[in-house]
């Protein structure tokens, strides 16, 4: 079964970013080698979500209590899934602002009640919970590319292991997000959708340890793209050219680079509509 057509932006934090029992829990988890690799993880996530939706419930606590694990300069970093909590937040976001009849059709009452209870418990201390993973289906949000440089791109085209990922240090991702936000504000002004979107990503990065690792994973989306399309996909570079052109006042140059990114994802958008 191929992984779902979902891309993810992830933050891996060093164990020092976690406190008390949680730090010890992830330390043992990283040491025992039970962390799934990225492709396997995507399949586990989909399986757990599918079972939960069929049963009209959230995944049971501990059912998919996993994290992705990596190492940066010999330091272990982990990206907790928090799948149960993310699914609850997604369920609440789905019904926000819609009529009761539509809400019930989108999220069954039993699942919604469980999601509301979980979200309320996590926010009872007055703090917004942190989630280390952002997901998107059928494409990559353009704002994510602003965090990376083309040299941080890794493409693998082996059968059974095709992937396209970007990885960078948190300090670099934050600098790039701030620079992109400054350029967009000067060029487009406040209150514009793309400006708000980049600001949201920049704020999200600030929630994590400064020695974290930031990763963009095309995930199952590579299943929609052939090898040639993946080789030619340099979307982070195109976004960088777009921002540089905007900073220089070259609107036409910015438009050309941005269109390259958007045209690249047109086929995936068509596949989403068909599905």
Helices and strands as residue ranges (DSSP letters): E 6-14, G 15-17, H 20-31, H 38-55, E 67-72, E 75-80, H 83-95, H 100-106, H 109-122, E 133-137, H 142-145, G 150-152, E 153-156, E 163-169, H 170-188, H 193-205, E 213-217, G 219-224, H 227-232, H 235-247, H 251-264, H 266-274
